[in-house]
Amino acid sequence: MTAEVMKYTLQQVEDLELAPGAEHQQLEGWVPELASDKDLRLALGKALDYRGDVTLTLKNGERIEAYIFNCQTGPTLAESFLQYFTPNAAEKRKVSYADIARVEFSGKDRAAGKHWEDWVKAYNVKKAAGEKNIALVPEALE
């Protein structure tokens, strides 16, 4: 590979590093209004993508602090369910959408402010300062 071709390839890589990322919603602390089945489905879809705990209040009054890791949607709420972990139980659990009365994004969003764009910006600052052997590493979680 010639130096000119290699330079062009490296420039393409640099351009990709600055590509726009996804828009991130601030969900921490949000309690969505669940006026319809559609509202519940949308809220639980966001809860699946959320990287923190949510608190589910069931129609029987039980409150569950959970990390949601899977949702299976069916044609009705009764045929839809989500799977979650709780801090007090090692095994995964499951609840029907039809049993959920309230969703609260109660836990800290572990990914807030830790987006790819922020990492690239930090890398470019270090690179511009002339630092060598730099790498993008994730920040430690608390």
N, CA and C atoms as a LAMMPS dump frame, in Angstrom:
ITEM: TIMESTEP
0
ITEM: NUMBER OF ATOMS
426
ITEM: BOX BOUNDS ff ff ff
-5.0000000000000000e+02 5.0000000000000000e+02
-5.0000000000000000e+02 5.0000000000000000e+02
-5.0000000000000000e+02 5.0000000000000000e+02
ITEM: ATOMS id mol type element x y z
1 1 1 N 0.856 -1.172 0
2 1 2 C 0 0 0
3 1 3 C 0.901 1.235 0
4 2 1 N 0.634 2.164 -0.91
5 2 2 C 1.463 3.365 -0.996
6 2 3 C 1.098 4.312 0.127
7 3 1 N 2.005 5.249 0.407
8 3 2 C 1.782 6.233 1.467
9 3 3 C 0.56 7.089 1.166
10 4 1 N 0.353 7.429 -0.097
11 4 2 C -0.799 8.256 -0.481
12 4 3 C -2.116 7.518 -0.227
13 5 1 N -2.172 6.231 -0.598
14 5 2 C -3.373 5.438 -0.356
15 5 3 C -3.592 5.269 1.143
16 6 1 N -2.53 5.018 1.891
17 6 2 C -2.639 4.851 3.34
18 6 3 C -3.131 6.146 3.988
19 7 1 N -2.62 7.305 3.525
20 7 2 C -3.042 8.593 4.071
21 7 3 C -4.544 8.778 3.834
22 8 1 N -5.012 8.447 2.637
23 8 2 C -6.433 8.585 2.316
24 8 3 C -7.265 7.675 3.208
25 9 1 N -6.827 6.465 3.416
26 9 2 C -7.544 5.528 4.269
27 9 3 C -7.604 6.032 5.706
28 10 1 N -6.512 6.569 6.221
29 10 2 C -6.5 7.111 7.578
30 10 3 C -7.429 8.314 7.689
31 11 1 N -7.498 9.133 6.638
32 11 2 C -8.412 10.275 6.654
33 11 3 C -9.857 9.798 6.712
34 12 1 N -10.167 8.731 6.009
35 12 2 C -11.522 8.184 6.066
36 12 3 C -11.857 7.728 7.482
37 13 1 N -10.902 7.116 8.148
38 13 2 C -11.104 6.675 9.53
39 13 3 C -11.353 7.882 10.422
40 14 1 N -10.563 8.938 10.258
41 14 2 C -10.751 10.157 11.045
42 14 3 C -12.158 10.731 10.821
43 15 1 N -12.605 10.73 9.569
44 15 2 C -13.939 11.248 9.265
45 15 3 C -15.026 10.417 9.943
46 16 1 N -14.848 9.109 9.973
47 16 2 C -15.828 8.246 10.622
48 16 3 C -15.888 8.486 12.121
49 17 1 N -14.766 8.817 12.737
50 17 2 C -14.746 9.081 14.174
51 17 3 C -15.62 10.269 14.535
52 18 1 N -15.824 11.162 13.584
53 18 2 C -16.607 12.358 13.851
54 18 3 C -18.03 12.254 13.335
55 19 1 N -18.431 11.057 12.94
56 19 2 C -19.791 10.854 12.444
57 19 3 C -20.785 11.121 13.561
58 20 1 N -21.926 11.703 13.215
59 20 2 C -22.921 11.988 14.255
60 20 3 C -23.441 10.705 14.88
61 21 1 N -23.7 10.756 16.174
62 21 2 C -24.218 9.595 16.894
63 21 3 C -25.719 9.693 17.093
64 22 1 N -26.218 8.824 17.904
65 22 2 C -27.655 8.789 18.185
66 22 3 C -28.001 9.849 19.225
67 23 1 N -29.216 10.302 19.178
68 23 2 C -29.726 11.244 20.176
69 23 3 C -30.105 10.444 21.425
70 24 1 N -29.617 10.866 22.574
71 24 2 C -29.892 10.145 23.819
72 24 3 C -30.909 10.926 24.645
73 25 1 N -31.939 10.246 25.077
74 25 2 C -32.97 10.86 25.894
75 25 3 C -32.578 10.798 27.361
76 26 1 N -32.913 11.833 28.101
77 26 2 C -32.715 11.843 29.545
78 26 3 C -33.971 11.232 30.169
79 27 1 N -33.867 9.998 30.644
80 27 2 C -35.022 9.296 31.192
81 27 3 C -34.983 9.187 32.711
82 28 1 N -33.831 9.389 33.305
83 28 2 C -33.695 9.228 34.753
84 28 3 C -34.704 10.118 35.484
85 29 1 N -35.519 9.501 36.345
86 29 2 C -36.529 10.228 37.107
87 29 3 C -37.884 10.342 36.408
88 30 1 N -37.987 9.905 35.158
89 30 2 C -39.218 10.049 34.39
90 30 3 C -40.253 9.032 34.843
91 31 1 N -41.496 9.469 34.979
92 31 2 C -42.638 8.599 35.263
93 31 3 C -43.649 8.841 34.144
94 32 1 N -43.66 7.981 33.134
95 32 2 C -44.553 8.201 32.003
96 32 3 C -46.025 8.006 32.365
97 33 1 N -46.872 8.788 31.706
98 33 2 C -48.304 8.607 31.874
99 33 3 C -48.717 7.405 31.033
100 34 1 N -49.421 6.48 31.639
101 34 2 C -49.814 5.248 30.95
102 34 3 C -51.325 5.251 30.71
103 35 1 N -51.768 6.143 29.834
104 35 2 C -53.191 6.285 29.567
105 35 3 C -53.737 5.219 28.62
106 36 1 N -52.84 4.55 27.878
107 36 2 C -53.306 3.551 26.915
108 36 3 C -52.32 2.391 26.855
109 37 1 N -52.733 1.316 26.181
110 37 2 C -51.839 0.179 25.969
111 37 3 C -50.594 0.628 25.203
112 38 1 N -50.78 1.502 24.233
113 38 2 C -49.657 2.005 23.439
114 38 3 C -48.653 2.748 24.332
115 39 1 N -49.148 3.562 25.261
116 39 2 C -48.263 4.277 26.191
117 39 3 C -47.424 3.303 27.003
118 40 1 N -48.056 2.24 27.492
119 40 2 C -47.342 1.243 28.283
120 40 3 C -46.275 0.55 27.435
121 41 1 N -46.628 0.16 26.231
122 41 2 C -45.671 -0.509 25.344
123 41 3 C -44.475 0.398 25.043
124 42 1 N -44.739 1.684 24.775
125 42 2 C -43.648 2.623 24.496
126 42 3 C -42.747 2.804 25.725
127 43 1 N -43.357 2.949 26.893
128 43 2 C -42.584 3.127 28.124
129 43 3 C -41.721 1.899 28.413
130 44 1 N -42.268 0.711 28.217
131 44 2 C -41.494 -0.497 28.487
132 44 3 C -40.404 -0.705 27.446
133 45 1 N -40.629 -0.26 26.223
134 45 2 C -39.574 -0.291 25.209
135 45 3 C -38.402 0.598 25.608
136 46 1 N -38.714 1.78 26.147
137 46 2 C -37.658 2.676 26.624
138 46 3 C -36.977 2.089 27.864
139 47 1 N -37.75 1.417 28.713
140 47 2 C -37.178 0.795 29.913
141 47 3 C -36.196 -0.308 29.535
142 48 1 N -36.468 -1.002 28.444
143 48 2 C -35.55 -2.048 27.98
144 48 3 C -34.213 -1.437 27.555
145 49 1 N -34.249 -0.283 26.918
146 49 2 C -33.02 0.386 26.473
147 49 3 C -32.32 1.153 27.586
148 50 1 N -33.016 1.412 28.668
149 50 2 C -32.48 2.194 29.788
150 50 3 C -31.399 1.402 30.509
151 51 1 N -30.302 2.051 30.837
152 51 2 C -29.212 1.346 31.504
153 51 3 C -29.173 1.675 32.993
154 52 1 N -30.31 1.521 33.593
155 52 2 C -30.474 1.724 35.028
156 52 3 C -31.704 0.963 35.481
157 53 1 N -31.96 1.006 36.776
158 53 2 C -33.131 0.307 37.313
159 53 3 C -34.397 1.113 37.094
160 54 1 N -35.495 0.405 36.979
161 54 2 C -36.819 1.014 36.95
162 54 3 C -37.619 0.409 38.099
163 55 1 N -38.611 1.143 38.537
164 55 2 C -39.519 0.614 39.556
165 55 3 C -40.86 0.387 38.898
166 56 1 N -41.311 -0.855 38.946
167 56 2 C -42.607 -1.232 38.393
168 56 3 C -43.596 -1.35 39.544
169 57 1 N -44.755 -0.742 39.386
170 57 2 C -45.837 -0.931 40.335
171 57 3 C -46.877 -1.784 39.626
172 58 1 N -47.172 -2.927 40.222
173 58 2 C -48.147 -3.841 39.631
174 58 3 C -49.558 -3.451 40.049
175 59 1 N -50.527 -3.94 39.337
176 59 2 C -51.926 -3.623 39.62
177 59 3 C -52.366 -4.13 40.986
178 60 1 N -51.655 -5.131 41.539
179 60 2 C -51.981 -5.631 42.882
180 60 3 C -51.295 -4.826 43.98
181 61 1 N -50.56 -3.753 43.586
182 61 2 C -49.902 -2.876 44.551
183 61 3 C -48.439 -3.204 44.82
184 62 1 N -47.982 -4.368 44.389
185 62 2 C -46.58 -4.748 44.599
186 62 3 C -45.663 -3.818 43.804
187 63 1 N -44.549 -3.409 44.445
188 63 2 C -43.548 -2.578 43.772
189 63 3 C -42.283 -3.407 43.578
190 64 1 N -41.732 -3.337 42.364
191 64 2 C -40.551 -4.13 42.023
192 64 3 C -39.48 -3.202 41.471
193 65 1 N -38.333 -3.168 42.144
194 65 2 C -37.177 -2.451 41.612
195 65 3 C -36.441 -3.449 40.736
196 66 1 N -36.251 -3.12 39.457
197 66 2 C -35.753 -4.111 38.52
198 66 3 C -34.844 -3.506 37.461
199 67 1 N -33.993 -4.367 36.906
200 67 2 C -33.246 -4.051 35.693
201 67 3 C -33.859 -4.915 34.599
202 68 1 N -34.464 -4.278 33.617
203 68 2 C -35.154 -4.998 32.546
204 68 3 C -34.15 -5.361 31.464
205 69 1 N -34.123 -6.643 31.081
206 69 2 C -33.166 -7.069 30.065
207 69 3 C -33.82 -7.702 28.841
208 70 1 N -35.144 -7.939 28.885
209 70 2 C -35.796 -8.553 27.733
210 70 3 C -37.284 -8.226 27.754
211 71 1 N -37.83 -7.919 26.588
212 71 2 C -39.272 -7.725 26.425
213 71 3 C -39.738 -8.565 25.251
214 72 1 N -40.837 -9.26 25.432
215 72 2 C -41.463 -10.035 24.35
216 72 3 C -42.868 -9.479 24.17
217 73 1 N -43.114 -8.882 23.011
218 73 2 C -44.424 -8.291 22.787
219 73 3 C -45.294 -9.213 21.953
220 74 1 N -46.539 -9.302 22.373
221 74 2 C -47.532 -10.084 21.66
222 74 3 C -48.657 -9.175 21.213
223 75 1 N -49.703 -9.737 20.628
224 75 2 C -50.813 -8.923 20.137
225 75 3 C -51.596 -8.21 21.245
226 76 1 N -51.572 -8.769 22.459
227 76 2 C -52.271 -8.135 23.586
228 76 3 C -51.286 -7.942 24.735
229 77 1 N -51.678 -7.133 25.714
230 77 2 C -50.831 -6.951 26.896
231 77 3 C -50.678 -8.258 27.659
232 78 1 N -51.729 -9.046 27.722
233 78 2 C -51.674 -10.326 28.438
234 78 3 C -50.691 -11.298 27.79
235 79 1 N -50.471 -11.156 26.487
236 79 2 C -49.544 -12.036 25.778
237 79 3 C -48.136 -11.443 25.683
238 80 1 N -47.933 -10.289 26.289
239 80 2 C -46.63 -9.625 26.288
240 80 3 C -46.038 -9.714 27.692
241 81 1 N -44.719 -9.827 27.771
242 81 2 C -44.08 -9.886 29.081
243 81 3 C -42.683 -9.287 29.014
244 82 1 N -42.17 -8.991 30.176
245 82 2 C -40.782 -8.552 30.261
246 82 3 C -40.057 -9.417 31.268
247 83 1 N -38.746 -9.521 31.09
248 83 2 C -37.904 -10.26 32.023
249 83 3 C -36.988 -9.256 32.706
250 84 1 N -36.688 -9.529 33.977
251 84 2 C -35.909 -8.574 34.749
252 84 3 C -35.112 -9.279 35.843
253 85 1 N -34.143 -8.543 36.35
254 85 2 C -33.384 -8.94 37.537
255 85 3 C -33.708 -7.949 38.636
256 86 1 N -33.705 -8.424 39.884
257 86 2 C -33.855 -7.528 41.037
258 86 3 C -32.609 -7.655 41.899
259 87 1 N -32.317 -6.628 42.698
260 87 2 C -31.142 -6.713 43.57
261 87 3 C -31.238 -7.822 44.615
262 88 1 N -32.451 -8.263 44.936
263 88 2 C -32.643 -9.235 46.009
264 88 3 C -32.767 -10.683 45.544
265 89 1 N -32.689 -10.914 44.242
266 89 2 C -32.845 -12.281 43.735
267 89 3 C -31.833 -12.542 42.627
268 90 1 N -31.196 -13.685 42.676
269 90 2 C -30.174 -14.026 41.689
270 90 3 C -30.77 -14.465 40.355
271 91 1 N -31.974 -15.028 40.386
272 91 2 C -32.555 -15.552 39.152
273 91 3 C -33.361 -14.472 38.424
274 92 1 N -33.487 -14.668 37.102
275 92 2 C -34.304 -13.745 36.316
276 92 3 C -35.773 -14.021 36.595
277 93 1 N -36.564 -12.965 36.455
278 93 2 C -37.997 -13.076 36.703
279 93 3 C -38.769 -12.537 35.507
280 94 1 N -40.085 -12.757 35.518
281 94 2 C -40.917 -12.387 34.381
282 94 3 C -42.233 -11.81 34.902
283 95 1 N -42.764 -10.793 34.192
284 95 2 C -44.066 -10.227 34.534
285 95 3 C -44.792 -9.863 33.236
286 96 1 N -46.105 -10.059 33.244
287 96 2 C -46.939 -9.726 32.095
288 96 3 C -47.143 -8.215 32.027
289 97 1 N -47.164 -7.68 30.822
290 97 2 C -47.474 -6.259 30.64
291 97 3 C -48.824 -5.928 31.265
292 98 1 N -49.766 -6.857 31.182
293 98 2 C -51.125 -6.629 31.681
294 98 3 C -51.151 -6.394 33.19
295 99 1 N -50.114 -6.821 33.9
296 99 2 C -50.074 -6.671 35.354
297 99 3 C -49.432 -5.356 35.807
298 100 1 N -48.904 -4.56 34.881
299 100 2 C -48.142 -3.36 35.222
300 100 3 C -49.046 -2.129 35.218
301 101 1 N -49.045 -1.389 36.328
302 101 2 C -49.857 -0.185 36.46
303 101 3 C -49.023 1.091 36.316
304 102 1 N -47.729 1.023 36.686
305 102 2 C -46.894 2.233 36.702
306 102 3 C -45.441 1.851 36.431
307 103 1 N -44.737 2.726 35.716
308 103 2 C -43.314 2.543 35.424
309 103 3 C -42.593 3.816 35.85
310 104 1 N -41.546 3.668 36.661
311 104 2 C -40.73 4.806 37.092
312 104 3 C -39.276 4.526 36.72
313 105 1 N -38.641 5.46 36.063
314 105 2 C -37.219 5.339 35.743
315 105 3 C -36.465 5.857 36.971
316 106 1 N -36.39 5.003 37.979
317 106 2 C -35.959 5.399 39.314
318 106 3 C -34.46 5.291 39.555
319 107 1 N -33.791 4.391 38.86
320 107 2 C -32.363 4.19 39.096
321 107 3 C -31.504 5.144 38.299
322 108 1 N -30.279 5.268 38.722
323 108 2 C -29.315 6.113 38.024
324 108 3 C -29.036 5.524 36.648
325 109 1 N -29.05 6.387 35.637
326 109 2 C -28.723 5.964 34.276
327 109 3 C -27.209 5.795 34.215
328 110 1 N -26.757 4.556 34.21
329 110 2 C -25.325 4.251 34.248
330 110 3 C -24.567 4.723 33.016
331 111 1 N -25.277 5.036 31.955
332 111 2 C -24.613 5.471 30.729
333 111 3 C -24.742 6.971 30.491
334 112 1 N -25.393 7.689 31.386
335 112 2 C -25.58 9.13 31.187
336 112 3 C -24.225 9.825 31.077
337 113 1 N -24.059 10.586 30.01
338 113 2 C -22.825 11.332 29.799
339 113 3 C -21.662 10.487 29.33
340 114 1 N -21.878 9.228 29.081
341 114 2 C -20.8 8.335 28.664
342 114 3 C -21.1 7.814 27.264
343 115 1 N -21.118 8.733 26.331
344 115 2 C -21.475 8.377 24.97
345 115 3 C -20.238 8.365 24.08
346 116 1 N -20.344 7.674 22.99
347 116 2 C -19.238 7.537 22.049
348 116 3 C -18.681 8.897 21.644
349 117 1 N -19.545 9.857 21.411
350 117 2 C -19.103 11.183 20.993
351 117 3 C -18.184 11.807 22.049
352 118 1 N -18.498 11.596 23.336
353 118 2 C -17.662 12.124 24.419
354 118 3 C -16.294 11.455 24.415
355 119 1 N -16.259 10.155 24.145
356 119 2 C -14.983 9.44 24.105
357 119 3 C -14.127 9.942 22.949
358 120 1 N -14.761 10.134 21.804
359 120 2 C -14.015 10.608 20.633
360 120 3 C -13.467 12.003 20.897
361 121 1 N -14.245 12.859 21.505
362 121 2 C -13.793 14.215 21.827
363 121 3 C -12.568 14.166 22.749
364 122 1 N -12.62 13.324 23.783
365 122 2 C -11.485 13.191 24.699
366 122 3 C -10.255 12.67 23.962
367 123 1 N -10.445 11.72 23.072
368 123 2 C -9.348 11.177 22.281
369 123 3 C -8.716 12.269 21.417
370 124 1 N -9.55 13.054 20.74
371 124 2 C -9.042 14.108 19.867
372 124 3 C -8.297 15.186 20.638
373 125 1 N -8.746 15.502 21.841
374 125 2 C -8.04 16.48 22.682
375 125 3 C -6.654 15.956 23.036
376 126 1 N -6.572 14.693 23.448
377 126 2 C -5.28 14.09 23.79
378 126 3 C -4.378 14.015 22.557
379 127 1 N -4.959 13.653 21.432
380 127 2 C -4.196 13.54 20.19
381 127 3 C -3.648 14.91 19.778
382 128 1 N -4.47 15.948 19.862
383 128 2 C -4.052 17.301 19.503
384 128 3 C -2.953 17.814 20.439
385 129 1 N -2.965 17.338 21.678
386 129 2 C -1.937 17.745 22.646
387 129 3 C -0.634 16.987 22.435
388 130 1 N -0.631 16.046 21.493
389 130 2 C 0.585 15.301 21.178
390 130 3 C 0.834 14.078 22.028
391 131 1 N -0.163 13.668 22.787
392 131 2 C 0.024 12.472 23.613
393 131 3 C 0.198 11.242 22.73
394 132 1 N 1.003 10.318 23.206
395 132 2 C 1.254 9.062 22.486
396 132 3 C 0.619 7.905 23.249
397 133 1 N 0.413 6.803 22.568
398 133 2 C -0.156 5.589 23.171
399 133 3 C -1.457 5.879 23.92
400 134 1 N -2.306 6.686 23.299
401 134 2 C -3.585 6.995 23.942
402 134 3 C -4.634 5.981 23.505
403 135 1 N -5.563 5.742 24.371
404 135 2 C -6.649 4.804 24.089
405 135 3 C -7.904 5.312 24.747
406 136 1 N -9.022 4.933 24.211
407 136 2 C -10.296 5.271 24.807
408 136 3 C -10.712 4.131 25.721
409 137 1 N -10.812 4.42 26.997
410 137 2 C -11.195 3.396 27.961
411 137 3 C -12.437 3.885 28.722
412 138 1 N -13.323 2.985 29.075
413 138 2 C -14.52 3.392 29.796
414 138 3 C -14.192 3.855 31.21
415 139 1 N -14.998 4.79 31.693
416 139 2 C -14.863 5.238 33.064
417 139 3 C -15.38 4.135 33.987
418 140 1 N -14.819 4.065 35.169
419 140 2 C -15.279 3.064 36.133
420 140 3 C -16.662 3.441 36.639
421 141 1 N -17.527 2.453 36.791
422 141 2 C -18.829 2.682 37.404
423 141 3 C -18.618 2.768 38.892
424 142 1 N -19.498 3.503 39.553
425 142 2 C -19.348 3.682 41.003
426 142 3 C -19.349 2.397 41.761
